[in-house]
């Protein structure tokens, strides 16, 4: 299962990227599965808990959430791409109709300098007084994480 975060309109969702350049909305798929297969009358509340529409919350749910997402995805695969959600909402999006975002935005984002040989080379050329050792860690702003085809924003200087 290839997980993605995507936007359709102004709403951010999580989905599974399919081979046919389609994205299945996993939250809606879970609600549909719960309604049709598990006969849950409170299918959207259950879907909110099992497969929330946010990647961080999905991962927080651990194996239980991932298994629910897999079951929902398998169920939608049986129905085909014309299926709709329990309330008639869109379930399967064409990749071209959605905007892929960064899959997940971490709370903290840090690097180890040893992962970047260029840092040592740049520091040496700049006359940095100490070598860049592999255990040096630096933080980066989480705003630096972007999705495919999103603009890279450079500081004015």
QUIDAWO-V948616 format. One record per residue. N is the residue number from 1. RES is the residue in one small letter. PHI is phi in radians with two decimals (none if undefined). PSI is psi in degrees with one decimal (none if undefined). D_LAST is the distance of its C-alpha to the last C-alpha in Angstrom with 2 decimals. Layout:
# QUIDAWO-V948616
N_RES_PHI_PSI_D_LAST / N_RES_PHI_PSI_D_LAST
This chain:
# QUIDAWO-V948616
1_x_none_121.7_41.64 / 2_x_-1.68_104.3_38.04 / 3_x_-1.39_140.4_36.33 / 4_x_-2.41_154.3_33.51 / 5_x_-1.86_133.1_31.71 / 6_x_-2.48_161.5_31.68 / 7_x_-2.08_138.8_31.39 / 8_x_-2.29_112.7_34.01 / 9_x_1.27_-135.9_33.32 / 10_x_-1.72_1.5_31.51 / 11_x_-1.68_129.4_33.40 / 12_x_-1.59_134.0_32.09 / 13_x_-2.37_168.3_34.91 / 14_x_-2.00_148.6_35.81 / 15_x_-2.66_-179.7_37.83 / 16_x_-2.08_125.7_39.29 / 17_x_-1.37_126.3_38.33 / 18_x_-1.79_164.0_41.57 / 19_x_-1.11_-26.2_42.49 / 20_x_-1.51_26.0_43.12 / 21_x_0.96_44.1_39.44 / 22_x_-2.18_153.6_40.35 / 23_x_-2.07_127.1_39.05 / 24_x_-1.67_124.3_41.67 / 25_x_-1.24_108.8_40.65 / 26_x_-1.20_-32.6_41.94 / 27_x_-1.14_-48.2_42.37 / 28_x_-1.15_-39.9_44.54 / 29_x_-1.07_-40.2_46.33 / 30_x_-1.14_-42.8_47.23 / 31_x_-1.07_-41.9_48.63 / 32_x_-1.12_-45.7_50.68 / 33_x_-1.03_-46.2_51.98 / 34_x_-1.10_-39.9_52.98 / 35_x_-1.18_-46.8_54.78 / 36_x_-1.44_-40.3_56.58 / 37_x_-1.70_-47.1_57.30 / 38_x_-1.54_-7.7_57.31 / 39_x_0.97_44.0_58.77 / 40_x_-1.53_122.1_56.44 / 41_x_-1.32_-22.9_56.85 / 42_x_-1.85_47.8_53.63 / 43_x_-1.03_-36.5_51.65 / 44_x_-1.29_-36.4_48.32 / 45_x_-1.14_-40.4_48.41 / 46_x_-1.14_-41.6_49.28 / 47_x_-1.12_-37.3_46.51 / 48_x_-1.02_-37.8_44.01 / 49_x_-1.39_-40.7_45.18 / 50_x_-1.44_-49.7_45.59 / 51_x_-2.31_77.4_42.80 / 52_x_-1.17_158.7_40.29 / 53_x_-1.41_28.8_37.71 / 54_x_-2.40_130.2_34.85 / 55_x_-1.10_-41.7_34.12 / 56_x_-1.08_-42.2_33.66 / 57_x_-1.17_-36.2_36.98 / 58_x_-1.07_-47.7_38.65 / 59_x_-1.15_-33.3_37.81 / 60_x_-1.09_-30.1_38.94 / 61_x_-1.29_-10.2_42.29 / 62_x_1.10_-147.8_42.69 / 63_x_-1.06_-33.1_45.51 / 64_x_-1.08_-45.7_47.25 / 65_x_-1.20_-42.0_44.39 / 66_x_-1.15_-38.0_43.79 / 67_x_-1.16_-40.0_47.53 / 68_x_-1.11_-39.9_47.72 / 69_x_-1.13_-41.3_44.88 / 70_x_-1.10_-45.4_46.75 / 71_x_-1.06_-43.9_50.02 / 72_x_-1.12_-42.0_48.44 / 73_x_-1.13_-43.3_46.79 / 74_x_-1.08_-39.6_50.12 / 75_x_-1.12_-44.4_51.92 / 76_x_-1.12_-36.1_49.64 / 77_x_-1.07_-34.9_50.13 / 78_x_-1.21_-34.1_53.87 / 79_x_-1.36_-32.4_53.47 / 80_x_1.70_170.9_51.32 / 81_x_-1.34_-7.0_48.27 / 82_x_-1.50_-6.7_50.19 / 83_x_-1.14_152.4_50.53 / 84_x_-2.15_167.7_49.04 / 85_x_-1.22_175.6_48.33 / 86_x_-1.05_-25.3_51.08 / 87_x_-1.94_21.4_50.31 / 88_x_1.45_6.0_49.69 / 89_x_-1.33_163.1_45.91 / 90_x_-1.13_135.3_43.98 / 91_x_-1.98_-38.6_44.35 / 92_x_-2.12_125.5_43.14 / 93_x_-1.93_141.9_40.08 / 94_x_-1.23_140.8_39.37 / 95_x_-0.98_-36.3_36.12 / 96_x_-1.23_-17.1_34.95 / 97_x_-1.62_-4.2_35.62 / 98_x_-2.11_156.8_33.41 / 99_x_-1.92_115.7_29.71 / 100_x_-1.23_138.5_29.18 / 101_x_-2.02_176.1_26.78 / 102_x_-1.04_135.5_25.79 / 103_x_-0.99_-41.4_29.27 / 104_x_-2.66_142.1_28.63 / 105_x_-1.86_113.5_25.86 / 106_x_-1.25_161.4_26.68 / 107_x_-1.28_-36.0_26.68 / 108_x_-2.31_146.6_24.99 / 109_x_-2.38_110.4_23.07 / 110_x_-2.34_155.1_23.09 / 111_x_-2.08_156.1_23.15 / 112_x_-1.78_131.8_25.19 / 113_x_-1.11_-26.3_23.42 / 114_x_-1.14_-16.8_26.59 / 115_x_-1.30_-12.1_25.97 / 116_x_-2.18_94.7_23.18 / 117_x_-1.00_-33.1_24.57 / 118_x_-1.06_-33.1_21.25 / 119_x_-1.03_-43.9_19.97 / 120_x_-1.14_-43.8_22.90 / 121_x_-1.12_-42.7_22.48 / 122_x_-1.14_-41.9_18.80 / 123_x_-1.11_-39.4_19.80 / 124_x_-1.13_-45.8_22.76 / 125_x_-1.10_-34.1_20.92 / 126_x_-1.44_-3.1_18.46 / 127_x_1.36_27.4_21.59 / 128_x_-1.05_137.2_21.27 / 129_x_-1.28_-17.8_24.50 / 130_x_-2.27_145.9_25.72 / 131_x_-1.21_153.6_26.10 / 132_x_-1.48_105.1_24.47 / 133_x_-1.51_151.0_27.68 / 134_x_-1.07_-22.5_28.52 / 135_x_-1.56_-2.0_29.25 / 136_x_-1.24_133.0_25.86 / 137_x_-2.06_140.4_24.46 / 138_x_-2.37_149.1_21.03 / 139_x_-1.61_152.1_20.24 / 140_x_-2.28_148.5_17.86 / 141_x_-1.15_134.5_17.28 / 142_x_-1.16_-15.9_19.99 / 143_x_-1.15_-15.0_17.78 / 144_x_-1.31_-11.9_16.58 / 145_x_-1.54_121.8_20.15 / 146_x_-2.29_165.3_20.79 / 147_x_-1.60_178.0_23.89 / 148_x_-1.04_139.7_24.82 / 149_x_1.14_11.4_23.30 / 150_x_-1.48_148.6_20.76 / 151_x_-1.19_138.3_17.32 / 152_x_-1.51_123.6_14.55 / 153_x_-1.76_121.4_11.67 / 154_x_-1.73_144.8_8.18 / 155_x_-1.12_157.1_5.50 / 156_x_-1.06_-32.7_3.80 / 157_x_-1.36_none_0.00
